[in-house]
Amino acid sequence: MRVQPSWDSYKGLRDKLVADGKLAPGDQLNALRFAEDVPFESPSAAATVVYTGNQNGREAWRLKGTGQTYKQWQEAKIESSSLEQT
């Protein structure tokens, strides 16, 4: 099995987050959850660490309770801000 290059670059970070207890076992089998807030350079970097492979973080992350993607949430905020300025 060939590992994606971007996953290689984030594997060490994921291992450290698990060792530090910042990524902990989740409610689902073979799933992890963040035990505390962890800053990342981008939503895609965070998604890659969690999913152990290339991910578009703007599509992978969803707003709890709504199913709205981060991209949809972000675009709605931008539009709302634009409307307030007019």
Stockholm file with secondary structure:
# STOCKHOLM 1.0

chainA/1-86         MRVQPSWDSYKGLRDKLVADGKLAPGDQLNALRFAEDVPFESPSAAATVVYTGNQNGREAWRLKGTGQTYKQWQEAKIESSSLEQT
#=GR chainA/1-86 SS CCCCHHHHHHHHHHHHHHHTTSEEECSSTTCEEESSCCCCSCHHHHHHHHHTSCCCHHHHCBCTTTCCBHHHHHHHHHHHHHHHHC
#=GC SS_cons        CCCCHHHHHHHHHHHHHHHTTSEEECSSTTCEEESSCCCCSCHHHHHHHHHTSCCCHHHHCBCTTTCCBHHHHHHHHHHHHHHHHC
//
